[in-house]
């Protein structure tokens, strides 16, 4: 954990410590969108009747909000009448449900809808709007190209991850391209930039995610991310760390001291969250993949696993190998 006190122009480091040591293997992810596939698992089925029209949509290279706006325009409803459970990666092939509040209207003729980079796989009806966080998990099917590394070490590492899990870090995408979200959050909390609270969700989220990662990084360094220390908090029977904010501090003793150390090191973020009335919450330290399998074919590694809602596939990948995102080089 970075124990130096936050300066007016901080340098944000994302080089969190590894649970299983720095991986020696390397590879390229997202060579194509289909190399990074995400399937939303609702954990329940639409009822087939109700005022809300449900669509299962597969999108390729499109973001969730764009599709939500597009189907809202075709259905001629307000933005607030379109629901979805989670934001999915843009640079991927993803499958997720959307809902449209149609009240007494008949089913729209979706065959006439033009959804660039997307297609409708199924439709249904339900009595309630689909709201954020209502799905229970996501299934990831990932392909890593140009894999380089020892196959025996890879097998041991993947087996350890399957059996013991990984640190439940927030992924780098939470912090924005070139750390934009963190920088804006710091400027906002420091009074250098004005942002309305209702427009600041992604910046508030980035700040508290960064503080959580700092807390978890200290536990990983101390090799206590899976082992309780005096005063630890628990959720769902697992060790948990603070997401920071006001009230509801569950830690005591050593665990509370760790939390306070982060607050003291990053006062602009911690005070900014309290000032904006963000309520403290908790997140599990351990991310446990399920239904995990893998195969290495030459220099192509395929990995499949299921993660609970709110967790990041990159938290698993970073423990497997040093990965790089595929970059399209401009024509000369």
HUMOSUL-V642749 format. One record per backbone hydrogen bond with DSSP energy under -1.0 kcal/mol. CO is the residue of the C=O (numbers start at 0). NH is the residue of the N-H. E is the energy in kcal/mol with one decimal. If there is no record, write none. Layout:
[[CO | NH | E] [CO | NH | E]]
//
This chain:
[[13 | 15 | -1.9] [24 | 321 | -3.0] [25 | 147 | -2.5] [26 | 323 | -1.9] [27 | 144 | -2.7] [28 | 325 | -2.2] [31 | 34 | -1.5] [32 | 35 | -1.9] [34 | 142 | -2.5] [35 | 92 | -1.8] [36 | 140 | -2.3] [37 | 94 | -2.4] [38 | 138 | -2.9] [40 | 135 | -1.8] [40 | 136 | -1.5] [50 | 101 | -2.7] [51 | 125 | -2.1] [52 | 99 | -2.1] [53 | 123 | -2.1] [54 | 97 | -2.4] [55 | 120 | -3.3] [55 | 121 | -1.2] [56 | 95 | -2.2] [57 | 118 | -2.4] [58 | 93 | -2.3] [62 | 66 | -1.6] [63 | 67 | -2.3] [64 | 68 | -2.4] [65 | 69 | -2.2] [66 | 70 | -2.6] [67 | 71 | -1.8] [68 | 72 | -2.2] [69 | 73 | -2.0] [70 | 74 | -2.2] [71 | 76 | -2.1] [77 | 80 | -1.7] [78 | 81 | -1.6] [80 | 100 | -2.1] [82 | 98 | -2.5] [84 | 132 | -3.0] [89 | 91 | -2.3] [91 | 60 | -1.9] [92 | 37 | -2.2] [93 | 58 | -2.6] [94 | 39 | -2.9] [95 | 56 | -2.9] [97 | 54 | -2.7] [98 | 82 | -2.7] [99 | 52 | -3.1] [101 | 104 | -2.8] [107 | 109 | -1.6] [108 | 111 | -1.6] [109 | 112 | -1.7] [114 | 117 | -2.0] [116 | 59 | -3.7] [118 | 57 | -2.8] [121 | 55 | -2.9] [123 | 53 | -2.7] [124 | 47 | -3.2] [125 | 51 | -2.3] [130 | 133 | -1.5] [135 | 308 | -1.4] [136 | 40 | -2.8] [137 | 306 | -2.5] [138 | 38 | -2.6] [139 | 304 | -1.8] [140 | 36 | -2.4] [141 | 302 | -2.5] [143 | 300 | -2.5] [144 | 27 | -3.0] [147 | 25 | -2.2] [149 | 153 | -2.2] [150 | 154 | -2.3] [151 | 155 | -2.2] [152 | 156 | -2.4] [153 | 157 | -2.8] [154 | 158 | -2.2] [155 | 159 | -2.0] [156 | 160 | -2.2] [157 | 161 | -2.5] [158 | 162 | -2.1] [159 | 163 | -3.0] [160 | 164 | -2.0] [165 | 286 | -3.2] [166 | 168 | -1.9] [170 | 173 | -1.9] [171 | 174 | -1.5] [172 | 175 | -1.0] [174 | 180 | -1.2] [174 | 181 | -1.1] [175 | 178 | -1.9] [176 | 179 | -1.5] [178 | 182 | -2.3] [179 | 183 | -2.6] [180 | 184 | -2.1] [181 | 185 | -2.3] [182 | 186 | -2.2] [183 | 187 | -2.7] [184 | 188 | -2.8] [185 | 189 | -1.8] [186 | 191 | -2.4] [186 | 192 | -1.2] [187 | 190 | -1.3] [195 | 198 | -1.8] [196 | 199 | -1.5] [199 | 203 | -2.6] [200 | 204 | -2.5] [201 | 205 | -1.8] [202 | 206 | -2.1] [203 | 207 | -2.2] [204 | 208 | -2.1] [205 | 209 | -2.1] [206 | 210 | -2.0] [207 | 211 | -2.2] [208 | 212 | -2.5] [209 | 213 | -2.0] [210 | 214 | -2.1] [211 | 215 | -2.9] [212 | 216 | -2.7] [213 | 217 | -1.6] [214 | 218 | -1.4] [215 | 219 | -2.4] [216 | 220 | -2.5] [217 | 221 | -2.1] [218 | 223 | -3.3] [219 | 222 | -1.3] [228 | 231 | -1.7] [229 | 254 | -2.1] [230 | 251 | -1.8] [232 | 239 | -2.1] [234 | 237 | -2.5] [237 | 234 | -2.3] [238 | 284 | -2.4] [240 | 282 | -2.2] [245 | 279 | -2.2] [251 | 255 | -1.4] [252 | 256 | -1.9] [253 | 257 | -2.0] [254 | 258 | -2.0] [255 | 259 | -2.7] [256 | 260 | -1.8] [257 | 261 | -1.5] [258 | 262 | -2.0] [259 | 263 | -2.5] [260 | 264 | -1.7] [261 | 265 | -1.9] [264 | 5 | -1.8] [265 | 269 | -2.4] [266 | 270 | -2.8] [267 | 271 | -1.7] [268 | 272 | -2.1] [269 | 273 | -1.5] [270 | 274 | -2.8] [271 | 275 | -1.6] [272 | 277 | -2.6] [273 | 276 | -2.0] [277 | 245 | -2.8] [280 | 242 | -2.8] [282 | 240 | -3.0] [284 | 167 | -2.8] [286 | 165 | -2.5] [289 | 305 | -2.5] [292 | 303 | -2.6] [294 | 301 | -2.8] [296 | 299 | -1.6] [298 | 146 | -3.1] [299 | 296 | -2.9] [300 | 143 | -3.4] [301 | 294 | -2.1] [302 | 141 | -3.1] [303 | 292 | -2.3] [304 | 139 | -3.2] [305 | 289 | -2.0] [306 | 137 | -2.5] [307 | 310 | -1.6] [311 | 314 | -1.0] [312 | 316 | -2.4] [313 | 317 | -2.4] [315 | 318 | -1.1] [316 | 319 | -1.4] [316 | 320 | -2.3] [320 | 322 | -1.1] [321 | 26 | -1.4] [323 | 28 | -2.8]]
//
